Amino acid sequence: MNNRTMSAVILGSAIIAIAVGLIVYAVIGGSVTIILWTGALIFGISLIALSFLSSKKSGKFSPSEFTYRFVNGVLMAVFGVIGILYLYADISPWILVALFLIALALVGIVAALVNGKKEEQ
């Protein structure tokens, strides 16, 4: 898939994510930030799905498009889930920050291990 097509699909995914956020806000009500959190969750999931259509060939100093989109998608989805938990669950914000840091570390470790295996081949 060429870059223009991928960019158009990513833009469409972002618009759909915002639209779903607006629908959730209209149905549930409450804080307007639910649009942001739901949009981040949906957009992160779409980036994860789109990463499987990306090239797995990495550059000399950069990760592959697959790794880049997959990591960004996972972090965006985790960001959305944590935002939704902040709004609707009685959890300390410090615990939510710790959960985000754990997710960030796990994604970083997995990405490093995947790239390490590619370098060995």
C-alpha positions as CSV (number, residue, x, y, z in Angstrom):
1,M,0.0,0.0,0.0
2,N,1.5,3.4,-1.0
3,N,1.9,6.3,1.4
4,R,-1.0,8.4,0.0
5,T,-3.5,5.5,0.4
6,M,-2.2,4.7,3.9
7,S,-2.5,8.4,4.9
8,A,-6.1,8.6,3.6
9,V,-7.0,5.4,5.5
10,I,-5.4,6.8,8.7
11,L,-7.3,10.1,8.3
12,G,-10.6,8.2,7.7
13,S,-9.9,6.1,10.8
14,A,-9.3,9.3,12.8
15,I,-12.6,10.8,11.6
16,I,-14.4,7.6,12.5
17,A,-12.8,7.5,15.9
18,I,-14.0,11.1,16.6
19,A,-17.5,10.3,15.3
20,V,-17.7,7.2,17.6
21,G,-16.6,9.5,20.5
22,L,-19.4,11.9,19.6
23,I,-21.9,9.1,19.6
24,V,-20.7,7.8,22.9
25,Y,-21.0,11.3,24.4
26,A,-24.5,11.7,23.0
27,V,-25.6,8.3,24.4
28,I,-23.9,8.4,27.8
29,G,-23.6,12.1,28.4
30,G,-21.3,13.3,31.2
31,S,-18.0,14.9,30.5
32,V,-17.0,16.1,27.0
33,T,-13.6,14.5,27.5
34,I,-15.2,11.1,26.8
35,I,-15.0,12.1,23.1
36,L,-11.2,12.3,23.5
37,W,-10.8,9.1,25.4
38,T,-13.1,7.1,23.1
39,G,-11.5,8.6,20.1
40,A,-8.1,7.7,21.3
41,L,-9.2,4.1,22.0
42,I,-10.8,3.6,18.6
43,F,-8.0,5.3,16.7
44,G,-5.4,3.2,18.6
45,I,-7.2,0.0,17.7
46,S,-7.3,1.1,14.1
47,L,-3.6,1.9,14.1
48,I,-2.9,-1.6,15.4
49,A,-5.0,-3.1,12.6
50,L,-3.4,-0.9,10.0
51,S,0.1,-1.9,11.2
52,F,-0.4,-5.4,9.8
53,L,-0.7,-3.8,6.3
54,S,2.6,-1.9,6.7
55,S,6.0,-2.9,5.7
56,K,8.0,-5.0,8.1
57,K,11.3,-4.0,6.6
58,S,13.2,-1.7,9.0
59,G,15.7,0.9,8.0
60,K,19.3,1.1,9.2
61,F,18.5,3.5,12.0
62,S,14.7,3.3,12.3
63,P,12.1,0.7,13.2
64,S,9.8,-0.7,10.5
65,E,6.5,0.9,9.6
66,F,4.8,-2.1,11.2
67,T,6.6,-1.6,14.6
68,Y,6.1,2.2,14.5
69,R,2.3,1.9,13.9
70,F,1.8,-1.0,16.2
71,V,3.6,0.7,19.1
72,N,1.7,4.0,18.5
73,G,-1.6,2.1,18.3
74,V,-1.1,0.2,21.5
75,L,0.0,3.3,23.4
76,M,-3.0,5.3,22.0
77,A,-5.4,2.6,22.9
78,V,-4.0,2.3,26.4
79,F,-4.2,6.1,26.7
80,G,-7.9,5.9,25.8
81,V,-8.6,3.1,28.2
82,I,-6.9,4.9,31.1
83,G,-8.8,8.1,30.3
84,I,-12.1,6.2,30.4
85,L,-11.1,4.5,33.7
86,Y,-10.3,8.0,35.1
87,L,-13.7,9.2,34.2
88,Y,-15.9,6.3,35.3
89,A,-13.9,4.2,37.8
90,D,-12.9,5.2,41.3
91,I,-9.2,4.7,40.8
92,S,-6.4,6.9,42.0
93,P,-4.8,9.0,39.2
94,W,-1.4,7.7,40.5
95,I,-2.4,4.2,39.8
96,L,-3.5,5.1,36.3
97,V,-0.2,6.9,35.7
98,A,1.6,3.7,36.9
99,L,-0.5,1.6,34.6
100,F,0.4,3.8,31.6
101,L,4.1,3.6,32.6
102,I,3.9,-0.2,32.8
103,A,2.2,-0.4,29.4
104,L,4.9,1.9,28.0
105,A,7.7,-0.2,29.4
106,L,6.1,-3.5,28.2
107,V,5.6,-2.1,24.6
108,G,9.2,-0.8,24.6
109,I,10.6,-4.2,25.8
110,V,8.6,-6.1,23.2
111,A,9.6,-3.8,20.4
112,A,13.2,-4.0,21.4
113,L,13.0,-7.8,21.5
114,V,11.4,-8.0,18.0
115,N,14.0,-5.6,16.5
116,G,16.8,-7.6,18.3
117,K,15.6,-10.8,16.6
118,K,15.6,-9.1,13.2
119,E,19.2,-7.9,13.6
120,E,20.4,-11.4,14.4
121,Q,19.1,-12.7,11.1
